[in-house]
Amino acid sequence: MPDPGRSILFRDQQNLELAEEAREMSLAFADSAYLRWISGEEDPHKAWEMYFDRTQRQVRTLLDGLLATFPPEDRDKALELAGSVEAFCLPSDAVESRVFENPGSATGFLIGVSPLAVQLSAEIAWGMNIAHPYLPEDLPDGWEAATMHAQESLALILSRYVRAMERLGEAPVPMSMVVLAMQKSRGPDGGPSSCYDAALAFALTHELAHIRNGDLLPTRHRQAAALIPEHMASVLDISAEESEELTADAATFTACFNFMLTVGSLAPDNPFRDARSPRELLHREAQLMITAWHSARRATEACEAYYTTVSILSDIAFRRGDDDAASRLLTTAMRLPYIQRYVQQVREQVLTKTYGPFMWTEHDAVYRRGYGSWRAFFVGSLLPAVSRDQRAEEPDWLSDWKTPADLAGEPRYLTAVIDEGQRQADAMARELGPDDGQTLAARANLAYIQSQAGDTAGAITALVNLIPDMERVWGADDLNIFPVRHNLAWLLGETGDTAGAVAAFTKLLAAQERVLGPDDPDTLDTRYELAHLRGTTGDMAGAVADFLQLRADHERVLGPEHAATLATRRSLAHWQERLGDTARAAATLAELRSDEVTVFSPDHPGTRAAYEARLEDHTRRLGRGHPDTLTTLWFLAVLRGKDGDAAGAAAAYTELLEHDLGPLGFDEVDLRIIRDNAAHWQRVPGERHQAG
């Protein structure tokens, strides 16, 4: 029979023999019970054919779309990959997506995508999206209660996933919230369908990136620049292999964004897809901006949900006793801090310049932090509280895990980085010459590292010597010199040399206004520093006047929610207060608070109080045994445990046992877990008292 996933864009390049190998591999992984459940067909071979026919169309169409987003200069690479890569959904209980060289006669790679990982990623992305609406000001009154219900529902869904995946073979994975919602809604931008599509795109792109840029290809075929330079990776104890994996992981976000942007802008229902008239072209450009914004948000959510999913699956594999799979999955999950830093950099520095400052705002950053807090809560607190298979010990690799910020702040690493930076700068000066651009950039980087390590005097001396060399080689108005001059001026201010800092910033501002223009964000940033320095010299009235004008310019250029705009407002309020104008300072702070977004999360002090009030309201209106009341009580039990409220957690778990928990999907094993949790928290106060 013809391949149901036959390529359209790359039909002439697709390797049909490899496509047949993908069919055979899919059949080899088939789980008859799972396929009968998901397809509704009793005959196992027919069930597999139905499943493969549907899923193969999805993954091959997606693979074609990803290849089509390659830039023109990489089209040859896309054509090569079209003939050497096949992807398929693993129709089994596999928790890992895997890439491997084809074991058959055809030369190429096979990507097996875990449908459980895709579904759980979509569940988390969409659940977090409705649990934290991105624009709550557009919602009707009462949205807070709806989002709290969504957070509880997501927690229940995740707990059911955990329980189901721990006993695969006994029962199917439950029909998920996102799949049920997809049957009712097809929202183009914020709906569950787009979250599912993004999750599948990210999962497949993640593995494709490792084929294109990772360790499966010979070195001569690798194209991506390293996410972490080799000399930095070595002092951070990151091996060459792991650095390569990080680079491939980072490439996933950009590829996923490009794919969703292309799909959105070329969608058949896009009225401006084939625009011709000037008016239509104008509307098309505006539509492209909106599509790009949604694509960036979706790709970011898919990225964070994917790594959360991987960490959950790692925990499940660990509790199953599969330490090898748990280690592989957790190694991937631990890359998230690096990838998040990369995603923010791309959105701030690349996408913002192309599409506008709304691509990454303080509003967005607040929500990202809220999402991160919930994800950590789900993985760190919820999973242990609902797991059937408890293990007393924790994985060894968890105790030594550190984020990039943790590593970079340690003195031994800073010392090693400085030494390596000096070695590289010296080597470049010898091999390339002291005036080579790479040598000058290495010297600038070394000065920055010195300042981060606390050697402010050494950094200032290095920059004072470096800037004249840069100006002599590149010219005084070269854009690469502006940030170096900014760093020097800022360091002068930090040492108390206010006059020197003002002179340096004033000279820099004149050059930026001439070269970049008065509205460039870097120009505005220099004005911010000068306004602050003006206040520190005692001219508080002048500082207030400068910040008033700067606030207006920031709001006009960057928007009211941008981080720089909010920082300017805070500084304005500070200097108004210092000037003695307390009424205007209070008004500025009130205006600031009205634009700031409060996102409830397990790290927010108001979150637990809000759920306590919700429980009280449910108990009064619905009764103690109502499913909604019990859901909130169960959720609070976990929250209280996270906060260390042993008595409160024990009371909540004990009360749960007084009611019928069947409507929550709990069975006898779940009741045993609740009893164990209640007993645990009842023991904790005594244990702590005894230990003290």
C-alpha positions in Angstrom: 0.0 0.0 0.0 1.2 3.6 -0.6 2.9 5.3 2.3 0.2 7.5 4.0 2.8 9.9 5.0 4.2 10.4 1.5 6.0 13.7 1.3 4.4 16.5 -0.7 7.1 19.2 -0.6 9.9 16.7 -0.8 8.3 13.8 -2.7 11.3 13.4 -5.1 13.7 13.2 -2.2 11.8 11.0 0.2 13.4 7.6 0.6 10.5 5.1 0.3 12.7 2.2 1.5 13.3 4.2 4.7 9.6 5.0 4.9 8.9 1.3 4.9 11.4 0.8 7.6 9.5 3.3 9.7 6.4 1.3 9.2 8.2 -1.9 10.4 9.6 -0.1 13.4 6.2 1.3 14.3 4.8 -2.2 14.2 7.7 -3.6 16.2 6.8 -1.1 19.0 3.1 -1.7 18.8 1.2 -2.4 22.1 -2.0 -4.2 21.1 -3.9 -3.2 24.3 -3.0 0.4 23.8 -3.9 0.4 20.1 -7.3 -1.3 20.7 -8.1 1.4 23.3 -7.0 4.4 21.3 -8.5 3.2 17.9 -11.6 1.3 19.1 -10.7 -1.6 16.8 -10.5 -5.1 18.3 -8.4 -6.6 15.5 -4.8 -5.8 16.5 -3.4 -5.4 12.9 -6.3 -3.2 11.8 -5.9 -1.2 15.0 -2.3 -0.6 14.2 -3.0 0.3 10.5 -5.6 2.9 11.7 -3.2 4.3 14.2 -0.2 4.4 11.8 -2.3 5.9 9.0 -3.5 8.8 11.2 -0.3 9.5 13.1 2.1 9.1 10.1 0.2 11.8 8.2 0.7 14.1 11.1 4.4 13.5 11.7 5.4 13.4 8.0 3.4 16.6 7.2 5.1 18.2 10.2 8.5 17.0 9.1 7.9 18.5 5.7 6.9 21.8 7.2 10.0 21.9 9.4 12.2 21.2 6.4 10.4 23.9 4.5 11.4 26.5 7.1 15.1 26.0 6.4 16.6 29.3 5.0 17.3 29.3 1.2 21.1 28.9 1.8 20.2 25.6 3.7 17.8 24.2 1.1 20.3 21.6 0.0 20.5 20.4 3.6 16.7 20.2 3.8 16.6 18.1 0.6 19.3 15.8 2.0 17.4 15.4 5.3 14.2 14.7 3.4 15.7 11.6 1.9 17.5 10.4 5.1 15.0 11.0 7.9 11.7 9.4 8.7 9.6 9.9 11.8 6.7 8.0 13.3 4.7 8.0 16.6 5.5 5.1 18.9 2.2 3.4 19.4 3.2 2.0 22.9 3.9 3.0 26.4 7.3 4.4 25.5 8.1 7.5 27.7 11.1 8.5 25.6 11.3 9.9 22.0 14.3 8.3 20.5 16.6 8.8 17.4 18.6 6.0 16.0 20.3 5.0 12.8 18.1 2.7 10.7 18.9 -0.9 11.5 17.6 -2.0 8.0 19.2 -1.8 4.6 18.2 1.8 3.9 20.7 4.5 5.0 19.2 7.1 7.3 17.8 8.0 10.7 14.5 7.1 12.3 12.7 9.3 14.8 10.3 7.6 17.2 8.1 10.2 18.9 6.5 9.3 22.2 2.8 10.1 22.0 2.6 10.1 25.8 5.3 12.8 25.9 3.5 14.8 23.3 0.1 14.5 25.0 1.5 15.4 28.4 3.4 18.4 27.0 0.2 19.6 25.3 -1.7 19.1 28.6 0.8 21.1 30.6 1.1 23.9 28.0 -2.6 24.3 27.6 -3.4 23.8 31.2 -0.9 26.5 32.3 -2.3 28.7 29.5 -5.8 28.6 30.9 -4.6 28.5 34.5 -2.7 31.8 33.9 -4.5 33.8 31.2 -2.0 36.0 29.5 -4.3 39.0 29.2 -6.6 38.8 32.3 -7.6 42.4 31.8 -9.6 41.3 28.8 -11.6 38.7 30.8 -14.9 39.2 32.7 -15.2 39.4 36.4 -14.6 36.2 38.2 -11.7 35.0 36.1 -9.6 34.4 39.1 -11.9 31.6 40.3 -11.9 30.1 36.9 -8.1 30.0 36.7 -7.9 28.5 40.2 -10.2 25.8 39.1 -8.0 25.3 36.0 -4.9 24.9 38.2 -6.7 22.3 40.3 -7.9 20.5 37.2 -4.4 20.4 35.7 -3.1 19.0 39.0 -5.7 16.2 38.9 -5.0 15.4 35.3 -1.2 15.2 36.1 -1.9 13.0 39.1 -4.0 10.7 36.9 -1.3 10.5 34.3 1.3 9.6 36.9 -0.9 6.9 38.4 -1.9 5.5 35.0 1.7 5.5 33.6 2.9 3.7 36.8 0.6 0.8 36.0 0.7 0.7 32.2 -0.7 -2.7 31.1 -3.4 -2.6 33.8 -5.3 0.4 32.4 -5.0 2.9 29.5 -3.8 6.4 30.0 -6.9 8.5 30.8 -8.6 10.6 28.2 -7.0 13.9 28.7 -8.4 17.4 29.3 -6.7 18.7 26.2 -8.0 15.9 23.9 -11.5 16.4 25.2 -11.3 20.1 24.7 -9.9 19.7 21.2 -13.1 17.8 20.3 -15.1 20.9 21.2 -12.9 23.8 20.3 -10.5 24.7 17.5 -9.2 28.1 18.6 -6.5 29.3 16.2 -4.3 31.1 18.7 -5.0 30.1 22.3 -7.0 26.8 21.9 -6.0 23.3 22.8 -5.5 22.3 19.2 -2.7 24.8 18.8 -1.1 23.6 22.0 -1.2 20.0 20.8 0.3 21.0 17.4 3.0 23.0 19.1 3.8 20.1 21.5 4.1 17.6 18.6 6.2 20.2 16.6 8.6 20.7 19.5 9.0 17.0 20.2 9.8 16.2 16.6 12.0 19.3 16.1 13.9 18.4 19.3 14.9 15.1 17.8 15.4 16.5 14.3 17.8 19.1 15.7 20.0 16.4 17.2 20.2 14.7 13.8 21.0 18.0 12.1 23.4 19.4 14.7 24.0 16.7 17.2 26.3 13.7 17.7 24.6 11.6 15.0 26.2 13.5 12.2 29.9 13.7 11.3 31.6 16.8 12.5 32.0 18.2 8.9 28.2 18.3 8.5 27.4 20.2 11.7 26.3 23.7 11.3 25.1 25.3 14.5 27.5 27.5 16.5 28.0 26.2 20.1 25.5 27.5 22.6 28.3 27.8 25.1 31.8 28.5 23.8 34.2 25.7 24.2 36.5 27.5 26.7 33.4 28.4 28.8 31.9 24.9 28.7 35.2 23.4 29.9 35.4 25.6 33.1 31.7 24.9 33.7 32.4 21.2 33.7 30.3 20.7 30.6 31.6 18.0 28.4 32.0 18.4 24.6 29.2 15.9 24.1 26.8 17.7 26.5 27.7 21.0 25.0 26.7 19.6 21.6 23.4 18.4 23.1 22.7 21.8 24.5 23.4 23.4 21.2 20.9 21.1 19.4 18.3 21.6 22.2 18.6 25.4 21.8 18.1 25.1 18.0 14.7 23.5 18.7 13.1 26.7 19.9 14.0 28.7 16.8 13.0 25.9 14.4 9.7 25.5 16.2 9.0 29.2 16.1 9.8 29.4 12.4 7.5 26.5 11.7 4.5 27.9 13.6 5.1 31.4 12.0 5.2 29.8 8.5 2.0 27.8 9.2 0.2 30.7 10.6 1.1 33.2 7.9 0.4 30.7 5.1 -2.8 29.3 6.5 -5.6 28.9 4.0 -7.9 31.0 6.1 -5.5 33.9 6.4 -7.3 36.6 4.4 -4.1 38.5 3.6 -2.0 35.5 2.6 -2.0 36.6 -1.1 -2.2 40.4 -0.5 -1.5 42.6 -3.5 -2.9 46.1 -2.9 -1.0 48.6 -0.6 -3.9 48.4 2.0 -3.9 44.6 1.9 -0.1 44.6 2.3 -0.4 46.9 5.3 -2.9 44.5 6.9 -0.7 41.6 6.0 2.2 43.1 7.9 0.1 43.7 11.0 -1.2 40.2 10.8 2.3 38.9 10.5 3.3 40.7 13.7 0.3 39.2 15.6 1.1 35.7 14.2 4.8 36.1 15.2 3.8 37.1 18.7 1.5 34.1 19.1 4.1 31.8 17.6 6.8 33.0 20.0 4.5 32.5 23.0 3.4 29.1 21.7 7.0 28.0 21.1 8.1 29.2 24.5 5.2 27.4 26.2 5.9 24.2 24.2 9.6 24.5 25.2 8.9 24.8 28.9 6.2 22.2 28.9 8.4 19.7 27.0 11.2 19.9 29.6 8.6 19.7 32.4 7.2 16.6 30.8 10.6 15.0 30.5 11.3 15.6 34.2 7.9 14.0 35.1 8.6 11.0 32.9 12.1 10.8 34.4 10.5 10.7 37.9 8.1 7.9 36.7 11.0 5.9 35.2 12.9 6.3 38.4 10.1 5.1 40.5 9.6 2.2 38.1 13.2 1.2 38.8 14.4 2.0 35.3 17.4 4.1 36.4 19.0 4.2 32.9 15.9 5.8 31.3 15.5 8.1 34.3 19.1 9.3 34.0 18.7 10.0 30.3 15.5 11.9 30.7 16.7 13.9 33.7 19.9 14.8 31.8 17.7 16.3 29.2 15.4 18.0 31.7 18.4 19.6 33.4 19.2 21.6 30.3 16.1 23.8 30.8 17.8 26.7 32.6 20.3 27.0 29.7 17.5 26.8 27.1 15.3 29.3 28.9 18.2 31.8 28.9 18.7 31.2 25.2 15.0 31.6 24.5 14.8 34.9 26.4 17.9 36.1 24.5 16.3 35.2 21.2 13.1 36.9 22.0 14.7 40.0 23.5 17.5 40.6 21.0 16.4 38.9 17.8 12.6 38.8 17.6 12.1 42.2 19.3 14.2 43.9 16.6 12.2 42.3 13.9 8.7 42.4 15.2 8.6 44.9 18.1 9.2 45.2 21.8 6.0 43.2 22.6 7.9 40.0 21.8 9.4 40.0 25.3 8.0 42.3 28.0 8.1 42.4 31.8 4.5 41.2 31.6 5.8 38.2 29.8 8.7 37.6 32.2 6.3 37.7 35.2 4.2 35.0 33.6 7.2 32.9 32.7 8.3 33.0 36.4 4.8 32.0 37.5 4.8 29.1 35.0 8.1 28.0 36.3 6.9 28.1 39.9 3.9 25.9 39.1 6.0 23.5 37.1 8.5 23.1 40.0 5.6 22.5 42.3 4.0 19.9 40.1 7.3 18.0 39.8 8.8 18.5 43.2 5.7 18.4 45.4 2.7 16.9 43.6 4.4 13.9 42.0 5.8 12.5 45.3 2.4 13.1 46.9 0.5 11.0 44.4 3.1 8.4 43.3 2.1 4.7 43.9 5.7 3.5 43.7 7.6 5.3 46.4 11.4 4.9 46.7 13.1 6.1 49.9 16.3 7.3 48.2 16.5 10.2 45.6 18.6 9.9 42.4 22.3 10.8 43.1 22.4 13.2 40.2 19.7 15.5 41.8 21.9 16.5 44.8 24.7 18.0 42.7 22.5 19.7 40.1 23.2 23.4 39.7 21.9 26.0 37.3 24.1 28.1 35.1 23.8 31.0 37.5 24.8 28.8 40.4 27.9 27.7 38.6 28.9 31.1 37.2 28.7 32.7 40.6 31.1 30.3 42.3 34.6 31.8 42.9 36.5 28.7 41.5 34.6 29.0 38.2 35.0 32.8 38.0 38.8 32.3 38.6 39.0 29.6 35.9 37.0 31.7 33.4 39.2 34.7 34.0 42.3 32.6 33.5 40.9 31.1 30.4 39.8 34.5 29.1 43.3 35.9 29.6 44.9 32.9 27.9 42.6 33.3 24.9 43.1 37.0 24.6 46.9 36.5 24.7 46.8 33.7 22.1 44.6 35.8 19.8 47.0 38.7 20.1 49.9 36.5 19.1 48.2 34.6 16.3 45.8 37.2 14.8 47.4 40.4 15.9 46.5 42.9 18.6 44.2 44.9 16.2 42.2 41.9 15.0 38.5 42.2 15.8 38.4 38.8 17.7 41.3 40.0 19.9 39.6 43.2 20.8 36.3 41.3 21.5 38.2 38.9 23.7 39.7 41.7 25.7 36.2 43.3 26.2 34.8 40.0 27.4 37.7 39.5 29.8 37.1 43.0 31.3 33.4 42.1 31.8 34.3 38.8 33.6 36.7 40.7 35.8 33.9 43.1 36.8 31.6 40.1 37.5 34.2 38.6 39.7 34.5 41.8 41.8 37.7 43.1 40.3 36.2 46.5 39.4 39.5 48.4 39.4 41.1 45.8 37.1 38.1 45.9 34.7 38.2 49.7 34.6 41.9 49.7 33.8 41.4 47.1 31.0 38.5 49.1 29.5 40.4 52.4 29.6 43.2 50.8 27.7 40.9 48.9 25.3 38.5 51.7 24.1 41.3 53.8 22.4 42.4 50.7 20.5 38.9 49.9 19.4 38.3 53.5 18.2 41.6 53.6 16.4 40.8 50.3 14.6 37.1 50.6 14.0 36.3 54.3 14.3 34.8 56.1 17.3 31.2 55.6 16.1 31.4 51.8 15.6 28.4 50.1 17.2 30.5 47.4 18.8 32.2 50.1 21.0 29.1 51.6 22.5 28.4 48.7 25.0 32.0 48.7 26.0 31.9 52.4 26.7 28.7 52.0 28.6 30.3 49.3 30.8 33.2 51.6 31.6 30.9 54.5 32.5 28.8 52.3 34.7 31.8 50.9 36.5 33.1 54.4 37.2 29.8 55.2 38.9 30.0 52.0 40.9 33.4 53.1 42.3 32.0 56.5 43.4 33.6 58.4 40.5 30.4 60.2 39.7 32.0 63.0 37.7 33.9 60.5 35.6 30.7 58.4 35.0 28.7 61.5 34.0 31.4 62.6 31.6 31.6 59.2 30.0 27.8 58.7 29.7 27.4 62.2 28.3 29.9 61.6 25.6 28.4 58.2 24.8 24.9 59.7 24.7 25.9 62.3 22.1 27.4 59.5 19.9 24.3 57.3 20.3 21.9 60.1 19.4 23.9 60.8 16.3 24.4 57.2 15.2 21.4 55.3 16.6 18.9 58.0 17.0 17.1 59.4 20.1 14.6 56.6 20.3 16.9 53.6 20.2 16.6 51.5 23.4 20.4 51.8 24.1 20.1 55.6 23.8 17.3 55.6 26.3 19.3 53.3 28.6 22.1 55.8 28.7 19.7 58.6 29.5 18.4 56.5 32.4 21.9 56.2 33.8 22.5 60.0 33.5 19.2 60.8 35.2 20.1 58.5 38.1 23.6 60.0 38.4 22.0 63.5 38.4 20.0 62.5 41.5 23.0 61.1 43.3 24.8 64.4 42.9 22.1 66.1 44.9 20.0 67.5 42.0 16.9 65.6 42.8 14.6 68.1 41.0 16.7 67.6 37.9 16.5 63.8 38.3 12.7 64.0 38.6 12.5 66.1 35.5 14.7 63.7 33.5 12.8 60.6 34.6 9.4 62.3 33.8 10.6 62.9 30.2 12.2 59.4 30.0 9.0 57.7 31.2 7.1 59.4 28.4 9.7 58.3 25.8 9.8 54.8 27.2 6.0 54.4 27.1 6.0 55.8 23.5 8.8 53.7 22.2 8.7 50.5 24.2 5.2 50.4 25.6 3.9 50.7 29.2 4.6 47.1 30.1 8.3 46.9 29.0 10.8 46.2 31.8 12.7 49.4 31.0 9.5 51.5 31.3 8.6 49.9 34.7 12.2 50.5 35.9 11.9 54.2 34.9 8.6 54.5 36.8 10.2 53.0 39.9 13.1 55.4 39.7 10.8 58.4 39.2 8.8 57.5 42.3 12.1 57.1 44.2 13.4 60.6 43.3 10.0 62.2 43.9 10.0 60.7 47.4 13.6 61.9 47.9 12.5 65.4 46.7 9.8 65.4 49.3 6.9 65.2 46.8 5.2 62.3 48.6 1.9 62.8 46.9 3.3 62.5 43.4 5.5 59.6 44.5 2.5 57.7 45.8 0.6 58.4 42.6 3.5 57.1 40.5 3.7 53.9 42.6 -0.1 53.4 42.3 0.2 53.8 38.5 3.1 51.3 38.6 1.1 48.8 40.5 -1.8 49.1 38.2 0.4 48.0 35.3 2.2 45.3 37.2 0.8 41.8 36.9 0.3 39.6 40.0 0.5 35.9 39.0 -0.4 33.5 41.8 2.1 30.7 42.0 3.4 28.4 44.8 6.2 31.0 45.4 3.7 33.9 45.7 2.7 34.6 49.3 -0.9 35.2 48.4 -1.5 31.9 46.6 -2.1 29.6 49.6 -4.3 32.3 51.2 -6.4 32.5 48.1 -6.9 28.7 48.1 -7.7 28.7 51.8 -10.4 31.3 51.1 -11.6 29.2 48.1 -12.0 26.2 50.4 -14.0 28.2 52.9 -16.2 29.5 50.1 -16.8 26.0 48.6 -17.5 24.5 52.0 -20.1 27.2 52.7 -21.8 27.2 49.3 -21.4 23.6 48.1 -20.8 21.5 51.3 -17.8 19.6 52.7 -18.4 16.5 50.5 -18.8 18.3 47.1 -16.3 17.2 44.5 -15.1 20.8 43.9 -14.6 21.2 47.7 -12.7 18.0 47.9 -10.5 18.9 44.9 -9.6 22.2 46.6 -8.9 20.4 49.9 -6.7 17.9 48.2 -4.8 20.6 46.3 -4.4 22.5 49.6 -3.0 19.4 51.3 -0.1 19.4 48.8 0.4 23.2 49.1 0.5 23.0 52.8 3.0 20.2 52.7 5.2 22.3 50.4 5.1 25.2 52.8 6.1 22.9 55.7 2.7 23.2 57.4 2.7 19.7 58.7 -0.4 20.0 60.9 -2.3 21.7 58.1 -1.3 19.0 55.6 -2.1 16.2 58.0 -5.6 17.7 58.8 -6.4 18.1 55.1 -5.3 14.5 54.2 -7.2 13.1 57.2 -10.4 15.0 56.3 -10.2 13.7 52.7 -10.4 10.1 54.0 -13.9 11.0 55.5 -15.4 11.4 52.1 -16.1 9.5 48.8 -13.2 10.4 46.5 -14.5 8.4 43.6 -15.6 11.5 41.6 -12.0 12.7 41.8 -10.8 9.5 40.1 -9.2 8.1 43.2 -9.2 4.3 43.8 -8.1 2.1 46.7 -4.4 2.6 45.9 -4.9 6.4 45.9 -6.6 6.1 49.3 -3.6 4.2 50.6 -1.4 7.0 49.4 -3.5 9.6 51.1 -3.4 7.6 54.4 0.4 7.4 54.0 0.6 11.1 53.5 -1.6 11.8 56.5 0.6 9.6 58.6 3.7 11.2 57.3 2.7 14.7 58.1 1.4 13.6 61.6 4.8 12.3 62.3 6.7 15.3 61.0 6.1 17.7 64.0 7.3 15.1 66.5 10.3 14.3 64.4 11.3 17.9 64.1 10.8 18.5 67.8 12.9 15.5 68.7 15.6 16.5 66.2 15.7 20.0 67.8 
